[in-house]
Amino acid sequence: MNGPNVIETQDLTKVYGEQVAVDHLNININQGEVFGFLGPNGAGKTTTLLMLLGLSEPTSGKARVCGFDPTREALKVKRLVGYLPENVGFYDDMNAVQNLLYISRLNGIPDDLASIKIKELLKVVDLEVDPRKKVGEYSRGMRQRLGIAEVLIKDPQAVFLDEPTLGLDPDGSLQMLDLIRSLSQDKKITVFFSSHLLDQVQKISHRVGIMIKGQMVAVGRIEDLAKEKLGVGPEKYTLEEVYMKYFKEGLL
Amino acid sequence: MKGLITICRKELADHFSSTRFILLFYLILMVSLVTAFIVGSGLRDELKDVAKPTFVFLMLFTSPGKLFSLIQFIAIFGPLLGIVLGFDAVNRERSARTLSKLVSQPIYRDSVINGKFLAGLITISIMLVSIVLIISGLGLLLIGVVPGPEEISRLFIYLVISIFYIAFWLGISILFSVGFRSVATSALAAIACWIFFSFFVAMGASVMADAISPVDQARASINPELLIKHEQTRKIISLVSPMTLYSEATTIILDPLRKTTQSILLMGPMERLSISRFQSPLPLSESVYIVFPHLISLMAITLVCFAISYTVFMRQEVRST
């Protein structure tokens, strides 16, 4: 697990007017790691993701993603990092293959190579494609899987997933979690994902970070956090208990 | 560059397959054909057994058949085309949540808005060129006169001006689509702008001219300067409207006999004599010279509009929510 750092931040801060959205954030994430990013709504998780992608400029502090500065070399970062926004949107009047082809063209992948890749990826995310069916008719689960395929088409080194399992049925979430796990294990892709579903985070994350009101209050392996906060050994806790403990302290 | 081309290609495909574009295209095509047919058959009847005047071919576009001439029609309804192509360019992507995905791809952010503008421009050009070609063909059949090189160059300049004029409206509607979150709001705002500039400015201009430089009949007969002043004020105000700019520019370009954009001329007897002696048409370069300020202003407002939407778009925060 101890590859080079794929994501590094140094006192990364974002201020909107009076409000501090992200406050001196320092994290290091290794290659191939699955990092669960937790926190209540409005804690600054999405803002952090946007800054790491170069879509939003930090007020102060530095970040390096895959060895590049997202503010100055946004294009290089975007070439190596896939981002799945929360409630991702598609061009509803096109079918899945057309949607994927558009994204692959934007990534500068030649069409013949892209069509091979698209076929593979649709198999990977387990999406059966009826070419007559427009994406607008897709169910929530299918859209989410298509979103993952779109993220993977550029062969990313790291993927940022914002609430990837939100609104999926139990079976769909399990498949999604398996997929995320296999990305990290088989392809050594770093996965940085935010979620509110703590049992799922516990299942797949190597480490978690808890952000409250823009501050990272805890980073580490779940066992270590549990030992520190609850004083119990392995297998005697759930992430939920740990999280609630931090959450209540963080609000004080 | 690659991103720009990809986005432009997709937008073009979207335009040509969208129902609203097809509807509007057929509407404009139909009206143009009908007008051209009426004007063409009218000309044919009038010109029977008479020596054909020079530039008879251009009359196809300028003479008002039963209702209006073709250039008046484009002046009034061309803006709608620009608006239809642009009013939801950016905010549709925002509300479909595809914008945040689009800008997280490895493309420059300005490719998004440039690609959309370029695609609109290409669509407008294709449409106008094909309409002018169709009408020319119909005209050839009806009046049987082949256009000379000067007529063709005048038509070409007319096309360029028209493309810029409609591109101005495309720019305005893209600007609204960047500024307003809701598609309905941006469409209404663009249409309100169109109505204001195309109809109200012309009406308001005479009212304001009355207020600024009033004319009363008793004094006007002694001092015609008053009338001229009134007319000039009205004109300056109405030039605020791009439609006035466009109509004046295109009538001069397409009608070589017109020598000025003024509607009232104050002439002494000698001037009147000299004007009646030299009724020959203006050379192309002179016509262009007369409307040069109009052309520059049209291009300038188009570019300013686009520049504003560009800046606003580049500074906007991208949030998926």
Interface residues (C-beta under 8 A of the other chain):
Chain A: T46 L50 L53 L55 S56 L75 K76 K78 R79 Y83 P85 E86 N87 V88 G89 F90 Y91 D92 Y102 I103 R105 L106 N107 G108 E150 K154 D162
Chain B: K2 G3 T6 I7 K10 E93 A96 R97 T98 L99 S100 K101 L102 V103 S104 Q105 P106 I107 Y108 E317 V318 R319 S320 T321
